[in-house]
Amino acid sequence: MNKANIEGLINLEIELAKSILELKEEHETTVLEKWENLLTNLELVISKKKGKK
């Protein structure tokens, strides 16, 4: 995975984190948990890709 792709994933992670913060204020825990799980999965993908460099 090239640097631009990793940066794109990091930017996506930042946007998801912002969405999670908004959801904490507006929605039920189950919705929040789904977003947190998605973010966790993205973090795992990013860390695996960085490790392969």
mmJSON file of the N, C-alpha and C atoms, coordinates in Angstrom:
{"data_MODEL":{"atom_site":{
"group_PDB":["ATOM","ATOM","ATOM","ATOM","ATOM","ATOM","ATOM","ATOM","ATOM","ATOM","ATOM","ATOM","ATOM","ATOM","ATOM","ATOM","ATOM","ATOM","ATOM","ATOM","ATOM","ATOM","ATOM","ATOM","ATOM","ATOM","ATOM","ATOM","ATOM","ATOM","ATOM","ATOM","ATOM","ATOM","ATOM","ATOM","ATOM","ATOM","ATOM","ATOM","ATOM","ATOM","ATOM","ATOM","ATOM","ATOM","ATOM","ATOM","ATOM","ATOM","ATOM","ATOM","ATOM","ATOM","ATOM","ATOM","ATOM","ATOM","ATOM","ATOM","ATOM","ATOM","ATOM","ATOM","ATOM","ATOM","ATOM","ATOM","ATOM","ATOM","ATOM","ATOM","ATOM","ATOM","ATOM","ATOM","ATOM","ATOM","ATOM","ATOM","ATOM","ATOM","ATOM","ATOM","ATOM","ATOM","ATOM","ATOM","ATOM","ATOM","ATOM","ATOM","ATOM","ATOM","ATOM","ATOM","ATOM","ATOM","ATOM","ATOM","ATOM","ATOM","ATOM","ATOM","ATOM","ATOM","ATOM","ATOM","ATOM","ATOM","ATOM","ATOM","ATOM","ATOM","ATOM","ATOM","ATOM","ATOM","ATOM","ATOM","ATOM","ATOM","ATOM","ATOM","ATOM","ATOM","ATOM","ATOM","ATOM","ATOM","ATOM","ATOM","ATOM","ATOM","ATOM","ATOM","ATOM","ATOM","ATOM","ATOM","ATOM","ATOM","ATOM","ATOM","ATOM","ATOM","ATOM","ATOM","ATOM","ATOM","ATOM","ATOM","ATOM","ATOM","ATOM","ATOM","ATOM","ATOM","ATOM"],
"id":[1,2,3,4,5,6,7,8,9,10,11,12,13,14,15,16,17,18,19,20,21,22,23,24,25,26,27,28,29,30,31,32,33,34,35,36,37,38,39,40,41,42,43,44,45,46,47,48,49,50,51,52,53,54,55,56,57,58,59,60,61,62,63,64,65,66,67,68,69,70,71,72,73,74,75,76,77,78,79,80,81,82,83,84,85,86,87,88,89,90,91,92,93,94,95,96,97,98,99,100,101,102,103,104,105,106,107,108,109,110,111,112,113,114,115,116,117,118,119,120,121,122,123,124,125,126,127,128,129,130,131,132,133,134,135,136,137,138,139,140,141,142,143,144,145,146,147,148,149,150,151,152,153,154,155,156,157,158,159],
"type_symbol":["N","C","C","N","C","C","N","C","C","N","C","C","N","C","C","N","C","C","N","C","C","N","C","C","N","C","C","N","C","C","N","C","C","N","C","C","N","C","C","N","C","C","N","C","C","N","C","C","N","C","C","N","C","C","N","C","C","N","C","C","N","C","C","N","C","C","N","C","C","N","C","C","N","C","C","N","C","C","N","C","C","N","C","C","N","C","C","N","C","C","N","C","C","N","C","C","N","C","C","N","C","C","N","C","C","N","C","C","N","C","C","N","C","C","N","C","C","N","C","C","N","C","C","N","C","C","N","C","C","N","C","C","N","C","C","N","C","C","N","C","C","N","C","C","N","C","C","N","C","C","N","C","C","N","C","C","N","C","C"],
"label_atom_id":["N","CA","C","N","CA","C","N","CA","C","N","CA","C","N","CA","C","N","CA","C","N","CA","C","N","CA","C","N","CA","C","N","CA","C","N","CA","C","N","CA","C","N","CA","C","N","CA","C","N","CA","C","N","CA","C","N","CA","C","N","CA","C","N","CA","C","N","CA","C","N","CA","C","N","CA","C","N","CA","C","N","CA","C","N","CA","C","N","CA","C","N","CA","C","N","CA","C","N","CA","C","N","CA","C","N","CA","C","N","CA","C","N","CA","C","N","CA","C","N","CA","C","N","CA","C","N","CA","C","N","CA","C","N","CA","C","N","CA","C","N","CA","C","N","CA","C","N","CA","C","N","CA","C","N","CA","C","N","CA","C","N","CA","C","N","CA","C","N","CA","C","N","CA","C","N","CA","C","N","CA","C","N","CA","C"],
"label_alt_id":[null,null,null,null,null,null,null,null,null,null,null,null,null,null,null,null,null,null,null,null,null,null,null,null,null,null,null,null,null,null,null,null,null,null,null,null,null,null,null,null,null,null,null,null,null,null,null,null,null,null,null,null,null,null,null,null,null,null,null,null,null,null,null,null,null,null,null,null,null,null,null,null,null,null,null,null,null,null,null,null,null,null,null,null,null,null,null,null,null,null,null,null,null,null,null,null,null,null,null,null,null,null,null,null,null,null,null,null,null,null,null,null,null,null,null,null,null,null,null,null,null,null,null,null,null,null,null,null,null,null,null,null,null,null,null,null,null,null,null,null,null,null,null,null,null,null,null,null,null,null,null,null,null,null,null,null,null,null,null],
"label_comp_id":["MET","MET","MET","ASN","ASN","ASN","LYS","LYS","LYS","ALA","ALA","ALA","ASN","ASN","ASN","ILE","ILE","ILE","GLU","GLU","GLU","GLY","GLY","GLY","LEU","LEU","LEU","ILE","ILE","ILE","ASN","ASN","ASN","LEU","LEU","LEU","GLU","GLU","GLU","ILE","ILE","ILE","GLU","GLU","GLU","LEU","LEU","LEU","ALA","ALA","ALA","LYS","LYS","LYS","SER","SER","SER","ILE","ILE","ILE","LEU","LEU","LEU","GLU","GLU","GLU","LEU","LEU","LEU","LYS","LYS","LYS","GLU","GLU","GLU","GLU","GLU","GLU","HIS","HIS","HIS","GLU","GLU","GLU","THR","THR","THR","THR","THR","THR","VAL","VAL","VAL","LEU","LEU","LEU","GLU","GLU","GLU","LYS","LYS","LYS","TRP","TRP","TRP","GLU","GLU","GLU","ASN","ASN","ASN","LEU","LEU","LEU","LEU","LEU","LEU","THR","THR","THR","ASN","ASN","ASN","LEU","LEU","LEU","GLU","GLU","GLU","LEU","LEU","LEU","VAL","VAL","VAL","ILE","ILE","ILE","SER","SER","SER","LYS","LYS","LYS","LYS","LYS","LYS","LYS","LYS","LYS","GLY","GLY","GLY","LYS","LYS","LYS","LYS","LYS","LYS"],
"label_asym_id":["A","A","A","A","A","A","A","A","A","A","A","A","A","A","A","A","A","A","A","A","A","A","A","A","A","A","A","A","A","A","A","A","A","A","A","A","A","A","A","A","A","A","A","A","A","A","A","A","A","A","A","A","A","A","A","A","A","A","A","A","A","A","A","A","A","A","A","A","A","A","A","A","A","A","A","A","A","A","A","A","A","A","A","A","A","A","A","A","A","A","A","A","A","A","A","A","A","A","A","A","A","A","A","A","A","A","A","A","A","A","A","A","A","A","A","A","A","A","A","A","A","A","A","A","A","A","A","A","A","A","A","A","A","A","A","A","A","A","A","A","A","A","A","A","A","A","A","A","A","A","A","A","A","A","A","A","A","A","A"],
"label_entity_id":["1","1","1","1","1","1","1","1","1","1","1","1","1","1","1","1","1","1","1","1","1","1","1","1","1","1","1","1","1","1","1","1","1","1","1","1","1","1","1","1","1","1","1","1","1","1","1","1","1","1","1","1","1","1","1","1","1","1","1","1","1","1","1","1","1","1","1","1","1","1","1","1","1","1","1","1","1","1","1","1","1","1","1","1","1","1","1","1","1","1","1","1","1","1","1","1","1","1","1","1","1","1","1","1","1","1","1","1","1","1","1","1","1","1","1","1","1","1","1","1","1","1","1","1","1","1","1","1","1","1","1","1","1","1","1","1","1","1","1","1","1","1","1","1","1","1","1","1","1","1","1","1","1","1","1","1","1","1","1"],
"label_seq_id":[1,1,1,2,2,2,3,3,3,4,4,4,5,5,5,6,6,6,7,7,7,8,8,8,9,9,9,10,10,10,11,11,11,12,12,12,13,13,13,14,14,14,15,15,15,16,16,16,17,17,17,18,18,18,19,19,19,20,20,20,21,21,21,22,22,22,23,23,23,24,24,24,25,25,25,26,26,26,27,27,27,28,28,28,29,29,29,30,30,30,31,31,31,32,32,32,33,33,33,34,34,34,35,35,35,36,36,36,37,37,37,38,38,38,39,39,39,40,40,40,41,41,41,42,42,42,43,43,43,44,44,44,45,45,45,46,46,46,47,47,47,48,48,48,49,49,49,50,50,50,51,51,51,52,52,52,53,53,53],
"pdbx_PDB_ins_code":[null,null,null,null,null,null,null,null,null,null,null,null,null,null,null,null,null,null,null,null,null,null,null,null,null,null,null,null,null,null,null,null,null,null,null,null,null,null,null,null,null,null,null,null,null,null,null,null,null,null,null,null,null,null,null,null,null,null,null,null,null,null,null,null,null,null,null,null,null,null,null,null,null,null,null,null,null,null,null,null,null,null,null,null,null,null,null,null,null,null,null,null,null,null,null,null,null,null,null,null,null,null,null,null,null,null,null,null,null,null,null,null,null,null,null,null,null,null,null,null,null,null,null,null,null,null,null,null,null,null,null,null,null,null,null,null,null,null,null,null,null,null,null,null,null,null,null,null,null,null,null,null,null,null,null,null,null,null,null],
"Cartn_x":[0.857,0.0,0.9,0.599,1.467,1.085,1.952,1.782,0.45,0.052,-1.204,-2.402,-2.375,-3.476,-3.54,-2.374,-2.341,-2.858,-2.428,-2.906,-4.414,-4.929,-6.367,-7.116,-6.579,-7.206,-7.155,-6.054,-5.943,-6.961,-7.121,-8.123,-9.526,-9.791,-11.09,-11.299,-10.247,-10.32,-10.648,-10.048,-10.318,-11.783,-12.308,-13.712,-14.637,-14.305,-15.117,-15.069,-13.912,-13.793,-14.685,-14.714,-15.59,-17.054,-17.417,-18.79,-19.144,-18.201,-18.439,-18.705,-17.934,-18.149,-19.547,-20.002,-21.353,-22.398,-22.168,-23.124,-23.242,-22.15,-22.201,-23.2,-23.345,-24.255,-25.692,-25.888,-27.201,-27.917,-27.211,-27.828,-27.627,-28.299,-28.231,-26.884,-26.583,-25.301,-25.076,-26.115,-25.913,-25.364,-25.851,-25.351,-23.9,-23.618,-22.257,-21.309,-21.74,-20.897,-20.573,-21.525,-21.269,-20.195,-20.277,-19.263,-17.906,-17.88,-16.61,-15.983,-16.798,-16.284,-15.698,-16.376,-15.874,-14.537,-14.442,-13.199,-12.078,-12.395,-11.397,-10.889,-11.799,-11.395,-10.498,-10.824,-9.981,-8.599,-8.545,-7.253,-6.408,-7.032,-6.304,-5.765,-6.573,-6.138,-4.96,-5.066,-3.995,-2.713,-2.816,-1.607,-0.974,-1.785,-1.241,-0.543,-1.15,-0.556,0.745,0.786,2.013,3.109,2.741,3.708,4.344,3.652,4.159,5.167,5.276,6.191,7.625],
"Cartn_y":[-1.174,0.0,1.233,2.169,3.34,4.412,5.403,6.447,7.187,7.464,8.184,7.38,6.073,5.229,5.211,5.127,5.13,6.462,7.559,8.878,8.993,8.425,8.431,7.665,6.527,5.747,6.492,7.17,7.941,9.075,9.748,10.816,10.267,9.09,8.448,8.127,7.658,7.349,8.606,9.727,10.991,11.38,11.259,11.597,10.676,9.403,8.468,8.803,9.201,9.587,10.789,11.752,12.916,12.479,11.554,11.047,10.345,9.585,8.892,9.893,10.968,11.987,12.589,12.835,13.354,12.328,11.069,10.022,9.862,10.066,9.966,10.961,12.087,13.116,12.884,12.181,12.153,10.803,9.687,8.392,7.369,6.244,5.154,4.445,3.699,3.007,1.991,1.31,0.283,0.882,2.04,2.709,3.113,3.656,4.067,2.872,1.746,0.552,0.098,0.193,-0.186,0.705,2.005,2.934,2.661,2.408,2.13,0.844,-0.167,-1.414,-1.172,-0.359,-0.033,0.693,1.64,2.383,1.457,0.548,-0.407,-1.266,-1.722,-2.528,-1.737,-0.471,0.37,0.561,0.743,0.898,-0.356,-1.529,-2.783,-2.895,-2.522,-2.571,-1.632,-0.42,0.564,0.078,-0.452,-0.908,-2.097,-2.981,-4.111,-3.627,-2.66,-2.138,-1.406,-0.654,0.05,-0.937,-2.047,-3.06,-3.774,-3.795,-4.483,-3.638,-2.35,-1.465,-1.821],
"Cartn_z":[0.0,0.0,0.0,-0.895,-0.979,0.04,0.137,1.152,0.993,-0.247,-0.485,0.013,-0.194,0.282,1.796,2.439,3.902,4.43,3.808,4.234,4.043,2.955,2.72,3.795,4.193,5.262,6.588,6.847,8.088,8.093,6.958,6.871,7.08,6.534,6.736,8.209,8.854,10.28,11.089,10.722,11.416,11.253,10.044,9.805,10.592,10.654,11.435,12.918,13.397,14.807,15.106,14.194,14.372,14.409,13.528,13.5,14.803,15.343,16.614,17.722,17.763,18.792,18.682,17.45,17.251,17.686,17.357,17.717,19.225,19.942,21.401,21.971,21.317,21.802,21.345,20.223,19.585,19.584,19.686,19.402,20.511,20.341,21.311,21.257,22.308,22.439,21.321,20.877,19.855,18.567,18.173,16.972,17.192,18.355,18.695,18.657,19.192,19.193,17.775,16.853,15.462,14.849,15.089,14.573,15.211,16.497,17.175,16.648,16.378,15.806,14.423,13.62,12.287,12.385,13.287,13.476,13.949,14.854,15.333,14.185,13.334,12.184,11.246,11.018,10.17,10.78,12.078,12.751,12.58,12.663,12.474,11.054,10.073,8.674,8.46,8.985,8.817,9.476,10.683,11.377,10.656,10.093,9.338,8.079,7.389,6.159,6.461,7.54,7.918,8.281,8.894,9.289,8.109,6.965,5.774,5.007,5.334,4.601,4.836],
"occupancy":[1.0,1.0,1.0,1.0,1.0,1.0,1.0,1.0,1.0,1.0,1.0,1.0,1.0,1.0,1.0,1.0,1.0,1.0,1.0,1.0,1.0,1.0,1.0,1.0,1.0,1.0,1.0,1.0,1.0,1.0,1.0,1.0,1.0,1.0,1.0,1.0,1.0,1.0,1.0,1.0,1.0,1.0,1.0,1.0,1.0,1.0,1.0,1.0,1.0,1.0,1.0,1.0,1.0,1.0,1.0,1.0,1.0,1.0,1.0,1.0,1.0,1.0,1.0,1.0,1.0,1.0,1.0,1.0,1.0,1.0,1.0,1.0,1.0,1.0,1.0,1.0,1.0,1.0,1.0,1.0,1.0,1.0,1.0,1.0,1.0,1.0,1.0,1.0,1.0,1.0,1.0,1.0,1.0,1.0,1.0,1.0,1.0,1.0,1.0,1.0,1.0,1.0,1.0,1.0,1.0,1.0,1.0,1.0,1.0,1.0,1.0,1.0,1.0,1.0,1.0,1.0,1.0,1.0,1.0,1.0,1.0,1.0,1.0,1.0,1.0,1.0,1.0,1.0,1.0,1.0,1.0,1.0,1.0,1.0,1.0,1.0,1.0,1.0,1.0,1.0,1.0,1.0,1.0,1.0,1.0,1.0,1.0,1.0,1.0,1.0,1.0,1.0,1.0,1.0,1.0,1.0,1.0,1.0,1.0],
"B_iso_or_equiv":[0.0,0.0,0.0,0.0,0.0,0.0,0.0,0.0,0.0,0.0,0.0,0.0,0.0,0.0,0.0,0.0,0.0,0.0,0.0,0.0,0.0,0.0,0.0,0.0,0.0,0.0,0.0,0.0,0.0,0.0,0.0,0.0,0.0,0.0,0.0,0.0,0.0,0.0,0.0,0.0,0.0,0.0,0.0,0.0,0.0,0.0,0.0,0.0,0.0,0.0,0.0,0.0,0.0,0.0,0.0,0.0,0.0,0.0,0.0,0.0,0.0,0.0,0.0,0.0,0.0,0.0,0.0,0.0,0.0,0.0,0.0,0.0,0.0,0.0,0.0,0.0,0.0,0.0,0.0,0.0,0.0,0.0,0.0,0.0,0.0,0.0,0.0,0.0,0.0,0.0,0.0,0.0,0.0,0.0,0.0,0.0,0.0,0.0,0.0,0.0,0.0,0.0,0.0,0.0,0.0,0.0,0.0,0.0,0.0,0.0,0.0,0.0,0.0,0.0,0.0,0.0,0.0,0.0,0.0,0.0,0.0,0.0,0.0,0.0,0.0,0.0,0.0,0.0,0.0,0.0,0.0,0.0,0.0,0.0,0.0,0.0,0.0,0.0,0.0,0.0,0.0,0.0,0.0,0.0,0.0,0.0,0.0,0.0,0.0,0.0,0.0,0.0,0.0,0.0,0.0,0.0,0.0,0.0,0.0],
"pdbx_formal_charge":[null,null,null,null,null,null,null,null,null,null,null,null,null,null,null,null,null,null,null,null,null,null,null,null,null,null,null,null,null,null,null,null,null,null,null,null,null,null,null,null,null,null,null,null,null,null,null,null,null,null,null,null,null,null,null,null,null,null,null,null,null,null,null,null,null,null,null,null,null,null,null,null,null,null,null,null,null,null,null,null,null,null,null,null,null,null,null,null,null,null,null,null,null,null,null,null,null,null,null,null,null,null,null,null,null,null,null,null,null,null,null,null,null,null,null,null,null,null,null,null,null,null,null,null,null,null,null,null,null,null,null,null,null,null,null,null,null,null,null,null,null,null,null,null,null,null,null,null,null,null,null,null,null,null,null,null,null,null,null],
"auth_seq_id":[1,1,1,2,2,2,3,3,3,4,4,4,5,5,5,6,6,6,7,7,7,8,8,8,9,9,9,10,10,10,11,11,11,12,12,12,13,13,13,14,14,14,15,15,15,16,16,16,17,17,17,18,18,18,19,19,19,20,20,20,21,21,21,22,22,22,23,23,23,24,24,24,25,25,25,26,26,26,27,27,27,28,28,28,29,29,29,30,30,30,31,31,31,32,32,32,33,33,33,34,34,34,35,35,35,36,36,36,37,37,37,38,38,38,39,39,39,40,40,40,41,41,41,42,42,42,43,43,43,44,44,44,45,45,45,46,46,46,47,47,47,48,48,48,49,49,49,50,50,50,51,51,51,52,52,52,53,53,53],
"auth_comp_id":["MET","MET","MET","ASN","ASN","ASN","LYS","LYS","LYS","ALA","ALA","ALA","ASN","ASN","ASN","ILE","ILE","ILE","GLU","GLU","GLU","GLY","GLY","GLY","LEU","LEU","LEU","ILE","ILE","ILE","ASN","ASN","ASN","LEU","LEU","LEU","GLU","GLU","GLU","ILE","ILE","ILE","GLU","GLU","GLU","LEU","LEU","LEU","ALA","ALA","ALA","LYS","LYS","LYS","SER","SER","SER","ILE","ILE","ILE","LEU","LEU","LEU","GLU","GLU","GLU","LEU","LEU","LEU","LYS","LYS","LYS","GLU","GLU","GLU","GLU","GLU","GLU","HIS","HIS","HIS","GLU","GLU","GLU","THR","THR","THR","THR","THR","THR","VAL","VAL","VAL","LEU","LEU","LEU","GLU","GLU","GLU","LYS","LYS","LYS","TRP","TRP","TRP","GLU","GLU","GLU","ASN","ASN","ASN","LEU","LEU","LEU","LEU","LEU","LEU","THR","THR","THR","ASN","ASN","ASN","LEU","LEU","LEU","GLU","GLU","GLU","LEU","LEU","LEU","VAL","VAL","VAL","ILE","ILE","ILE","SER","SER","SER","LYS","LYS","LYS","LYS","LYS","LYS","LYS","LYS","LYS","GLY","GLY","GLY","LYS","LYS","LYS","LYS","LYS","LYS"],
"auth_asym_id":["A","A","A","A","A","A","A","A","A","A","A","A","A","A","A","A","A","A","A","A","A","A","A","A","A","A","A","A","A","A","A","A","A","A","A","A","A","A","A","A","A","A","A","A","A","A","A","A","A","A","A","A","A","A","A","A","A","A","A","A","A","A","A","A","A","A","A","A","A","A","A","A","A","A","A","A","A","A","A","A","A","A","A","A","A","A","A","A","A","A","A","A","A","A","A","A","A","A","A","A","A","A","A","A","A","A","A","A","A","A","A","A","A","A","A","A","A","A","A","A","A","A","A","A","A","A","A","A","A","A","A","A","A","A","A","A","A","A","A","A","A","A","A","A","A","A","A","A","A","A","A","A","A","A","A","A","A","A","A"],
"auth_atom_id":["N","CA","C","N","CA","C","N","CA","C","N","CA","C","N","CA","C","N","CA","C","N","CA","C","N","CA","C","N","CA","C","N","CA","C","N","CA","C","N","CA","C","N","CA","C","N","CA","C","N","CA","C","N","CA","C","N","CA","C","N","CA","C","N","CA","C","N","CA","C","N","CA","C","N","CA","C","N","CA","C","N","CA","C","N","CA","C","N","CA","C","N","CA","C","N","CA","C","N","CA","C","N","CA","C","N","CA","C","N","CA","C","N","CA","C","N","CA","C","N","CA","C","N","CA","C","N","CA","C","N","CA","C","N","CA","C","N","CA","C","N","CA","C","N","CA","C","N","CA","C","N","CA","C","N","CA","C","N","CA","C","N","CA","C","N","CA","C","N","CA","C","N","CA","C","N","CA","C","N","CA","C","N","CA","C"],
"pdbx_PDB_model_num":[1,1,1,1,1,1,1,1,1,1,1,1,1,1,1,1,1,1,1,1,1,1,1,1,1,1,1,1,1,1,1,1,1,1,1,1,1,1,1,1,1,1,1,1,1,1,1,1,1,1,1,1,1,1,1,1,1,1,1,1,1,1,1,1,1,1,1,1,1,1,1,1,1,1,1,1,1,1,1,1,1,1,1,1,1,1,1,1,1,1,1,1,1,1,1,1,1,1,1,1,1,1,1,1,1,1,1,1,1,1,1,1,1,1,1,1,1,1,1,1,1,1,1,1,1,1,1,1,1,1,1,1,1,1,1,1,1,1,1,1,1,1,1,1,1,1,1,1,1,1,1,1,1,1,1,1,1,1,1]
}}}
